[in-house]
Amino acid sequence: MPPMRPQRGKTPRKRGKTGGSTSDVVEPVEVYCRVRPLDNPGDAVCLTVVSNDTVKLLSSENTLAFARTGQLKEIQYKFQHVFDEYTSQKAVFDHVAYPLIDDLVHGKNGLLFTYGITSSGKTYTMTGTPQDQGILPRCLDVIFNSIGEYQCKKYVFKPDKMNGFEVQTEADAMMDRQRKDILPGLTPKTPGTPRIREKYEFGRDCGRLVDPSRVNDVDEDNTYAVFVSYIEIYNNYVYDLLEELPYDPITGYKAPQSKFLRTDSCDNMYVMSCTEVEIKSPEEAFEVLYKGQKRRKVAHTALNAESSRSHSIFNIRLVQAPLDPCGQEVLQDNEKIFVSQLSLVDLAGSERVNRTNNKGDRLKEAGNINQTLMSLRTCLEMLRENQMSGGNKMVPYRDSKLTHLFKNYFDGDGRVRMVVCVNPKAEEFDETVHVMKFAEMSQEVMVQRSQQVKFDLGLTPGRRRLGEKLREERMREEAEREKEREMMPVPSPSLIYSLGPDFPNLELVDYSDEETLRKLIECLCERDTRRQTLLIDFEAKGNQFRNYLLDFERDYDRLKERNEELEAVTNKHGSTTSKLESKCRSLEQKVSSLQQQLNEADRMRREFEAKLYDKNMKIRQEQSEKERLKDNFKQRLEMNNIHWEDNLDKERRKIERELGMALEEKEKKFSMMKEVLDSETPIAKPRTFKTPATSTKTRTYTTPGVIQSARSESDVSSIGVPTPRTRTTSAVPSVRPWGYGGNNKRPVPKTPTATPRSIPQYNLRHRRSKSNTETWLDHKPQGHLDLDTVLQPSLKKKKSVSKLDTKDTKMASKYMLTDQGLNSDGEFQTRYFKGDVIPTSGGGASVVFNDVEIHKQKEPGTRKRRSSCPQPTDFDGEWTDPEERCAIAIEGHRRKRSKQSPELVSVV
């Protein structure tokens, strides 16, 4: 079988997916206000503290609010608590941050951020100084004061690079400590990356004051580890401030790479590939903090010498897991790891360009800072609107990296607190008003309250103390055994069981060699003495060994007697034990059956709760959908009413305009008729009507018999442009106006030499619609250009569309397609393709084109030109302007010919 992949620790758990961490109790976002002391106590102020939870904002004559309204405003705002300019850092920490540390130790998440305008004291409130620490250093002190004696060895918990943790044994952790800490030279590192060796800002050398507070009720049967990370959001990009940057001897440090936001298996947001450092003391944490602060983006502006140009986020993650049954090591189960997180956010201050005078990079930074703060405000406003109206509108968390990273907190996965820092100077009133409005709105957002995490593993409570007692007992027994070994007699080095060195050289060269004999005698005497000593020592050890045997036999007899007594007692209570065992088994069976019933009831309860939740959700969705449809219907009804009112107004103006034009045209015709009837001269002077552009579709009315027209293949009404033509007065006899004499008889000419009056020419191809129910489908593609020309299609009942659809052809009987472009001569022309819409057997429709109309538009050219009409040969006058020669248009109407008069005309 392939090796099983180790499971990851769940951190932090998604609310609603775990049974032990959900809660129906909601609480508002807690907002606190802190007033910064004035640099000069004599300066004018715009904010005063009324009580412990109320401030009063006063405007002055130099503010924009006074310039708009001309009135001085006085507004009061309420907060969870108000800290005046005399409140210490310790008091702020106890009210704001200490409850979050208590939640962190008990497995709850927390978010704390400082908000305000630039130069309002946000960074001082969060960090402080070594002698007067802010919220962040005090949080680290309280955490290690609470879990200092319950911490595990380093590297027992390891990050898995996916927002989770893994647990390993003490032996593996010791190997990692040797490789990374004891023998760091064996660990490969990035070449040329220097280590920071400067003293951290809050170290002991700076005289730092340690906060002695601690959290009570810490679970002693768990073991803890603290991991920290430090990031910043600069220009809406996420950067890791603890990342080791590669160093090149030629180019120097490489620029840091932005990080991405990802979602883990529990739907929690985290920064991918972010450096997490395990710390065992506050001093190590301050060194990490100082390393990140050196790389944070800070710049000088007109309002602040050290203005933060990015949003910094310091994350503290507390990893806890239960001990094993012996209470000595961590339980080797990744599923039993729980991680709680506290995020401390120092937001950059909002700025106005007209006050900071930022340019270049500073201006871009200010724009991104204001945009991020605006996205935060938009998300909170949307959450409040959804909670108050019961709606389900999407909250735009993804508009900025800050809101996207902390979306889990706003969705109810931890407590959210905010400290609003205010600069009470009078010139800061306009910016402070917006900060106060945001703070007031934030207090109306509700989040779910987290519950304390408890590991119900069925293990004995107090395992740590029991393990410590067992460890002390083993150490005591080991010390006694060592003491007994020291008290045992140790043989002297001289009493080694050996007769001494070897015999010397015994070769006798001469019988009188006394020196050799003397050495031999000394060696034999020494050996005899050593033998006697060894015999005495052997006898003593034999006696000692016999005493040990006797003691052992006595102990053995005593233990044997004790054993016999215990066996008797055991035999005596054997029946009782068997009865108790049988009773215990029966009780276990009952417990198991009850447990099954309980599990079944719990399962049914969860099913009913799920069904009830689904029904409530459906009811809320239906209600919201009804409300949405109702609002949509109201909006459409209002828009429809407005649209109909506009259309009626347009139709009214159109009818008035048409009636006015018709009345004006009739008056012109009546005046022309009067001039012709009252004139003594038979021939009327031609008249020309000016048009803004010359169209190719024209109709020319002149004297009878000389009618010229230029038209295309469609029948569209248009105003004729006359073409002048001169005639002699003796060509046609003069007649009376048409209609004189009664009974529709032709008029009788008075004088044969009179000039005939022309009859208006009738357009043979024009046909009036036989049915008023014809509907035109006017298809104008996108980008159509409406030209203000005289010649326009006259469609009384039409429907204009830009994209043709099948349903549009069902109610239409006529179709017209408009096309615009340049012809081969480079002239702009408009073509109208007309046809009939014929239904098909398949339920659709087909269009049969039967007419094409072309409109051209061009410049009129020079005004002084000769007429293109043929001129009489006997004309000896001067050439004049066509507008002067064609000042009157004659409209002719053709009538039936008779034998007496082949063609009679009437002048209109």
N, C-alpha and C positions, 0 to 999 in steps of 0.2 A: 504493500500500500504506500502511496506517496505520503510524505510528511504533512501533517495538518498545519495549516497556517495559523499562527497565534492570533487571537482576537484582540481588538483594540479596546482601550478604556473609553467609556462614554462620557464626553465632556462638551459643554454642559448639556444636560438633557433638555430636549424640546418639551415645552409645556404642552400638556394635553396628550402626550404619548406614553408617559410613565404614570403609573397609578399613585405613586407616593409623593409626587411633587406638584400635582394640580390643586387648585383652590378656587372656589367660587367667590371668595372675598376679594373685592377690588379696593384699591386705594389710589388717591390722586398723585400726580407728580408733585413732589414736595419742593417748593421754591423758597429759598432764603435770600435775604438782601443784606449786603454789607456795604457800609458807607466808608469811603476812603477819607483819611484826614487831609485837611487843606495844607498846602505848603506854606501859605501865608494866612494866618488866622483872620486877618482883616479883610480878606476877599469876600465879594458878594457871593451868596449861595442861592441855588435854585431848589434845594431839597433839604427838608428838615425831618427829624424823627419825632413822630407824635407819640407812639407807644412801642411796646415790645413787638408788635406785629403790624404796625401802620406807619407809613411815611407820607409826607405831603410835598407835592411838587408845585413850585411857584414859577410863573413866567415873568419875564422882565420886558422892558421896552425895546431891548436890542435883539429879541428873538424873532424868528420867522413867523411864529404863531401870532405874535402881536402885530406884525406887519400885514398879515392876511386879514385878521378880524378886527384889529384895532382895540382889542380887549385883553385885559390881564386875566390869565386862567389860574385856578387853584384846584388841583386834582389830588385825591387820596387813593393810595393803593395798599392792599393788605397782602401779607406774606405769612409763611409758616412761622418765621421769626425774623426780627430785624436786629442786626448788629451795628451799633453806632461806631463812630470813629475811635472810641476808647475801649472797645472790646478786644481782648487778647486773642492770640492765635490758639491758645489752649481751649478757651471757651468756644471758639468757632469749631474746633475739632470735636469737642465733646458733644455739641449739638448736632453737627452735620455728619461727620465721618465715623464716629465711634459705633453707632448702630449698624453701619455698613460692614465694619470689621466683625461685629458680632454675627451678622448674617453670613459673612464669608466663612468663618470658622464652623458654622453649623450647616454649611452646604448650600447657601443661597448666593445668587449673583447680585451684583450691584453696579450702578453707573452713576458717577458724580462728575459734573463738568461745571466749569466757571464760565460765565457769560457776561458780556458788557462791552462798552466802547473801548477804544484804545486809551491807554494810560489811566485805567480805572482800578488797578491793583489785582488783576486776575492771577498773574504769575506769582506775585508775592503771597497771595492767599493759598495757592497750591504748593509752593516750594518754601517760601520764607527764607530765613538766614540761619546759619549754624547756631547762633545764640537765641533765636526766636523762630523755631521751626514751623513750617506750614503743615498742611494736611498730609502731603505725601510722606515726608520723613516720619511723622508721628504714626501713620498707618503701619509702616514697616516695624517701628519699635513695638507697637501693641501686638502685632502678629507674632513676633519672635518671643515676646514676653509670655504669650499664651501657650505656644506650642513648642517652646524651646526644649523641654525635657521629653517630648513625645516625637521628636524628629527621627526619621530613619537615616541610615547611612547614605552617603552620596552615591548617586547613580543606581539606586535601587529602582527608581522610576525613570523611564527613558521616554522622551517624546518620539512619536512615530511619524512626524512630519505631515500628519493629516488631522491635526487638532485633537489628537488622542494621546494616550500614554500606555506603556507596557511595563509590567513588573518583572523583575528578575531576582534571582537568588542572591544571598549575601556573598557567595563565592564569585559569581559573575560580576557583582558590583565591585568587589575588591580588585578583580583583574582590571576593570575599567579605571579605577582610581590609580592603580600602579601605572597604567599605560598613559593616562592623561595628566595626572597631577604629580606623581612621584617621579616618573621617568618621562617628562614631556618631550625630551629630545628624540624619543623613538616614534613620536606621533608626527606624521607628515603634515606640514603646514604650508601655507602659501609663501613662496619665496619673497623675502623682502618686506613682509608685513610686520611692522614694529608693534610692540606691546606698549600700552599706555602705562607709564610708570609714575606719572604725576600723582600727588596726593589728592584724593578726592575731596570735594568741597565740604562734605559733612563728616569728615573723619575726626578721630580723637585729637589730632594735632590742632584742629580749629576750635577746640573748646566746646564741642557740641553738647547740648543739654538733652539727655535721654528722657523720653516720656515713660514714666513708671507704670502706666495703666496696663491692664490685662483683661482678657475676657474670661469669665467664669464658665463653669459647666462644660468644659472641654471633654470630649469623650476620650477617656484614657485607654480604651481598648482599640483605638485606631492609631495608625502611624501616619505622619504628615511629611510633606515636602513642598517647598515654595519655589515657583518658577516665575521669572519676570521677563518682560519684553518691552521694548521702547520703539515706537514708530511715530512718524509725522505725516500729515497730509498737506503737501505743498503744491499749489496750483492744481488741485484736484487729482494729484498723483500720490500714491502711497510709497514711502521710503522707510527702510529699516535702519534705525540709527545705531544698532549694535552689529551690523554686518561688517565682517572683515573685508576691507577693500584691497584688491590686488595692487601691488606696487611694482612699478617698472623703473629701473635706474635712470632711464632716459626721459620718459614722459611723466614720471611721478605716479601719483595715485589715480586710478581709473575712476570715472564718474559712477556714482551709485545707480543701480538699475531699479526702476519702479516695480512694485509688487502687485500681484493680482489678488482679488477677493474671490474666495471659493466657499462652497457650502459642504459641510461634512455630512456623515451618514445620519446625523440627528437634526439636519436642517439648520445648523448654526453657522453663522458667518465667521470666517477667520481669514487672516492674511497668509497667503501661501508662501512657503519657504522663509518664514520669519524666524529670526534667531531667538531662542528661549534659553535663558541661563538659569541653572539651579543655584540657589544661594542658601547659605546656612547661617548667616548672621546679618544684622543691619549694615555693618561696615561693607560687606561684599555687595549688598544692594546699592549702597551709596556710590561705590566705585563704578558700578554699571550705569547708574543714573548720571554721574559726572561724565562718563564716556559718551553717552548719548547727547547730553547738553552741549558738549563741545562741537557737535556736528549739526545742531539744530539751526534753522534759518532765522537769524536775527539781524535787523538793520536799523539805521537811524532815520527818523522822520521828524517833521516839524513839531509834532506833539509828544514824541516819546524818543528818548535817546537810545533805548534798547527795545524796539518794538518787535514782537513776535510776528513773523511773516508766514507762519504755518500753524496748523492745529496739532498739538502734541498729545499722544496717548500713551500712558504708562499702565500696562496690564500686569496685575498680580494674580497668578493662578495658584490656588491651594489644592494640592493633590492629597487625597486621603484614602486609605484602604484599611480593612480590619486585620487584626493579628490572627495567627493560626491558633488552634486549640491550646498549644503550649504557652502562648503569649510571649514568644521570643522573636519570631520572624514574621514578615508580611505573608498574608495568605496569597498563594501563587494562583490567582484567578483574575484575569483581566476584566471579567465582567463585574467584579466587585470594586473596581476603582471608580471613584467619584471625584469630579473636578468642579470647584466653584471659582468664579472669576470676579474680580473687582477692577473696573476700568476707571482711571483717573484722567480726565480730559481737560486740557488747558486750551480753550478756544482762543483763536486770534481775535482781536477787537475789530469791530466795524469802524470804517473810516469814511470821511467825506473828502473828495479830492480838492474841493475849494478851500479846505482848511489845512490839509497835510501838504498840498502842493507837490504831490508825487508825480514823477515822470519816469518813463522807460519801464524798467523791471519793477520798480516800486508801484507804478500805476497798474501794471498787470497783476501783481500780487494782491493789491487792494481790491481789484475787480473780482478775482477768484474767491477771496475771503468773504466779501459781501454776498457773492452768489451762493456759497456754501451755507452761510447763515440764513439766507432767504429760503433755501431748500429745506433746512431744518424747520423753519417757521411754517412753511407750506405743509410739511408732513404732519406736524402737530395740529395745525388747523383742520386738515382732512380727517385725522383721527378723532378730534373733538366733534366734528360735524357728523361722522358716522355713528359715534356713541350717543349723541344727543337726538339725532333723527332716526336712528335704527337703520341707516342705509348701509350699503356695501360698496361704496366707491373705492376705487383703487388708490392706495396711498403711493405717491411717487418717490419711493425710497431710492430708486436708481438714478435720480437726478444728480446726486453727489455721492462721493465715496464715504463721507462721514455718516450720512443717514443710512446708506446701504450696509455699512459695517455694524451699526447698532440697531438694525431693524428688529432683532429678537427682543431687545429690551423694551422697545415701544409696543411690541405685540404681547407683552406680559411675561417675559422670562427674566424677571428680576426687578429690584427696586430702583427707581430713577430719582435722583436728587439734583438740584441745580442751585448754584450760588450766583446771584446777580450782583456784580460789583458795580458801584455807582461812584462817579466823581461829582461831588456836589457843587462844582463851580457854576456860576450863572451862565457862562457862555456855552456850557455843555447841555443846555435845556433841550434843544431840538433833537439831539441824538438820544438823550436820556428818555424822552417821551416814548420813542419807538421801543427802547429796551423795556420800559415798564409795561407797555401794551403786550409785548411778547411774553413777559413773565406772568401777567394776569391771565392771558389765554392758556399758557402752559399748565396752570393749576387746575384747569377744567378737564384735562386729559386724564382718564382713569386707566390703571394697569392692574393686572391680577397680582395678588399677594402670594409669594412663594412660601412653601412649607419646609420645615426642617427635615433633613435627610437622616434616616435611621436605617442601619444595616440589620435586618432581621434574618440572621443566619442560623439561629438555634444554638449558638455557642454560649458558654458560660460567661456571665459578666465578671469583671475583675480579673481577666486573664493576664493582664500585664503585671499586676501585683503578685499573682500566684507564680508567674514565671520568674519575677525578681526574687521571690523567696526561695524557689528551687535553685536558682543560680547561686544565691548566697549560701544555701546548704551545701551545694557541691563544692563551692570554694572553701567552706569551712572544713569539710571532710578531706579535701586535698591538703589543706594546711596541717591537719592532724596527722595524716599519713606521712607528710614530709617531716614533721616533728619526731614521729616515732623512728623514722629512718635515721634521723640525726642522733637520737638517743641510743641506738644499737652500738655495741663496742666494735670498734674498727681495729683490726690487727695492726700492730706496729710494723713499720717497714723493715725492722731488723729481724722480725719473726717470720721471715719467709722460709717456707719449708724447703731448705736447701742446705747441704753440708759445707758450703763455701766454695771457693775457687778450686780449680784443678791442682793436682800435685805439682810441685816444682820439678825441675830437672834433677833426677836421682842418679845420674851416672857418676860412679866413683872412679876417678882417675888414679887416686892414690889411697892406700889404706889409712893414711894419716890425714885424709881430707875431712877435717872436723867441721868445716863451714857447711858442707853439703849435709852432713848428719844433723847439724844444728837446725837447719832449715826444715829438714824432714821431721824432726821432733816437734818443732813449733807448729807445723801444719797439722800433725796428728793431734796435738793438744787442742788446737783451735776447733778441729772437727769434733772432738769428743765434747768439748764445752757446748758447741752449737747443738749437738745431738741431745744432750741433757736438757737444754733450754727448750727444744722442740718437743721433747717428751712431756715436759711440765705443761707447756701450752696446749698440747693435744689433750692431756688429761683434763685441763680446765674447760676446754671447749666441749669435750665429751660430757662432762658434768652439766654444763650449760644446756646442751642439746637434750640431755635426759630430763632436765627441769622443764624445758619447753614441751617435751612430749607428755610429761605428767600434767602440766597445765592444760594442754590440748585435750588429754583424756578427761580431765575433770570438766572442762567446758563442754565436751562432747556428751558426757553423761548428763550434764545439766540441760543441754539443748534437747537431748533425747527424751528426758522426762517432760520437758515443756511441750515437746511435739506430741507426746502421748496424751497429755492433758488436752491439748488443742484438738486432737483427733477425737477424743471422747466428747468434747463439747460439740464438735462438728457433727458427729454421729447422732448426738442427742437432738440437735436442731435440724437434722436432715429432713424429717417429715414436715416440720414447719416451713422450711425453705421450699420444699416441693409444692405444698399447698399455696404458698405465696406466689410461686412461679406460675402455677395454673391460674390463680386469680389474676395475676398480672397479664397473662396471655389473653384471658377473657376480656379484661378491661381494654387491652390494646385493640382487640377486635371491635369492641364497641366504639372506641375512639376512632378507629379507621372508618367504620360505617358512618359515624357522625360527621367525620371529616369529609367523606364523600357527599353526604347530604348537604353539608355546608358549602362544598365546592359547587354542587349542582344549584343550590339556591343562589350562590354568588354569581354563577354563570347566567342564570335566569334573570337576576337583577341587572346584570350588565346588558343583557339583551333588551330587557324592557327599557332600561335607561337609554340605550342606543336608539330603540324605536321611538321613544318619547323625544329624544333629541332630534331625530330625523323629522318627526312630525312638527315639532316646534320650528325647526329650520325651514321646512316646507311652508308652514303658515307664515313665517316672517318673509320668506321669499315671495310668496303670493301677495302678501300685503304690500311689500316693496314694489312688486311688479304692477299691482293695481295702482299704487300711488304714482309710479313712473308713467303708466299708460294714461292715467288721469291728467298728470301734468303735461304729458306730450299732447293729449287731445286738446287741452286748454290752449297750449301754445299754437298748435296747428289751427284751431278755431280762430284765435286772435290773428294769426298770420293770414288765414283765409279771408277774414273780414277786412283786414287792411288791404289785402290784394284786390278784393272785389271793390272796395272803395276807390282804390287807385285806378282800377280798370273803368269803373263808372265815371270817374272824373276825367279820365283820358277820352272815353267815348263821348262824354258831354262836350269837352273842348273840341274834339274832332268834328262832331256834328255841327257845332256852332261855326267852326272854321269853314266846313263845306257849304253850309247854308250862306255864310257871308260871301264866300267866293262865287257861289251860284247867283246870289242877288247882285253882286258887283258885275258879274258877266252879263246878266240880263240888262242891267242899267246901261252898260257899255253898248250892248246891241240896240237897245231902244234909242240911245243917243245917236248911234250911227244911222239907224233907219230914219230918224228925224232929219239928220243932215242930208241924207240922200234925197228924201222926199222934198225937203225945202230948197234944195240946190237947183239952180237953173241949168247947171252944166250936167249933161247926161252921164258923163263918165266920172266915177269916183276915183279919187287919187289913192293908189295902193298904199297900204300901211304895213309896217313890219313890227313884229313882236320880238323883243330881245329875249334870249335864253342864256343861262350861264355857260352852257356847253352845247356843242352840236352833236346830236345823236344820229346814228345811221338809220333809225326808224322814224321817218318824217312823212308828213302829208302836206302838200302845197295846194292852196286854193287861190285861183286867179280868175280872170274873166272867162266866160263860157267858151268851151272849145279849146282852151289852152290850159289844161290841168295836168300837172306833173307830180308824181309821188314816188318816193323811194321807201320801201318797207320790206321787212323780212317776212318769214313764213308764219308768224303768230299774229293773233288779233288782240292787241293791247291798245287801249285808248291813249291818245297823245295829243298834244297841241301842235298844230301845223306851223311850219315856218315857211312863209310865202316866197315864191320865186318870181321876181318882177317880169312882166311881159307887156310890151306896148302894142296897142292896136289902133287902127283908124276908127273914127266915129261912124263912118258910113258902111261898116261891114254888116251890121245886124240892125234891124229896125228897132225903134224904141217901143217899150211895152210898159203897161201899168204894173204895179206890184201884184204878185200872185195872190189870188183870192178875191180880187175885185170882180163884181158882176154877179155874184151869188151862184148857188148850185154847183159849186166847184168847177165852173167853166173856165176855160182859158181866157185870159184878158185880151181885149181887142186893142191892137196898136193904134196909137194916136197919129203919129207922124212917121212916115216910112224912114225918115233920116235919123231917128233917135237911136241911141246906143242901148242895146238890151241889158237888163239887169240879170246878173248870174244867179243860177239856182245852186244851192249848196250840194256839193258832190257827195254821194252816199257810198260808204265803204261796203263793197259787195261781200267781202270775206268776213266782215264782223257779224256775228250772230249773237243776239241776246239769249241768255240762258233760258231754256224752257222750264226749268224747275228751280225753285229757290232753295232746294235741299242739297245742292251740290256743295261738297266740302273738299277744299283743296288741302293737300299735304305738301307744305312748303319745306323742302329739304335744303337747308343751308349748312354746309360743312363748317367745322370750327375754323376760325380765322377769317370768316366772311367780312368784307368791308362794305358798309352801307354808304352809298354815294348820294349826295344831295343834288341829284339831277332832276330835270323836269319829267323825263320819261321814267315811270315806275310801274311795275305790274299792279293791276287793280284786281285784288282777290278779296271779295267781300267776306266770305266765310272760309277761314283757313286755320291750319294748325302748323306752327313752325317747329321743326325739330332739327337738331344738329347731328344726331346719330339715329339711323333708321332702324326700326324694330317692327316685328310682325304685327304686334298689337296696334301699331299706329295706322296700318293700312286697312283695318277692319271698318272704321267709320268714315274713310275717305273715298271719294269717287273720282277725284282728279289728283294728279301728281305733277309737281314742278321741281326740277333739280337746278340749282344755281351753281354756275362755274365761273370763276374769275381768273384772268391771266393775261399774258401778252401774246399778241398774234405775231405773224411772220414779219410784219412791218414794224414791230416794236411798240405798237399802240396797245393801250390798256382796254380790254373789252370784257363784257359780262354776257355770258350765254345762259339762256333759260330753256331747258329741255322740258317740254310739256307732254303729258300723255294721260290716258284713261286707266284707272285702277279696275281690273276685272277679277272677281273672285274665282278661285280655282276649285276643282272637285275635291282636292285634298284638304280643304279648310284654310288655305293660304290665299295669296293674291298675286297677280301678275300685272305688270305695267306695260302698256302698248304706247310707245312714243309716236306722236303724230304731228309735232310742231317744234320748231327751234327758233328762238328769238335772240338776236345779237344786238347788243348796245355797245357802241364805241364812243370814246370820249377823247377829244383832242383840242388843241388850242385853236381859237378862231382865226389867228393870223392878223394881217394888216386890215384896217378898216376901209381904206380907200382902194377899191378894186372895181374892175369892170364887170358888168353883169354877164353871166354865161348864156343868157337867153338871146336868141337871134334878134338883131336890131333892124329897123326899117332902113331902106337905102336912102330915103329922102330926109333922114334926121340930120339937122344941121345945128342942134343945140349943144350945150356943154354937158360933159359927163358929171353926174352928181353921185352923192353917197346913196347906196341902196336903202339905207334907213330913211332917207328923205323921199326917195322915189316910191318905196313900198311902205308908206305910212298907214295904209288901209288894207285890211284883208277882206276878201269877198268870198263868202261861203255859198256854194251852189248846191241845189237839190234837183236831181233829175226827175222829170215827170214823163208820163206817157205822151208819145208823139201823136199828133193829129194831122189830118190832111191839110188843114188850113195853115197851121204853124208847125214846122218841123221841130223846133226847139225853142222853148220859152224859158226864161229865167226870172227869178225874183231876187231883188237885193235885200239882204237882211241887215 
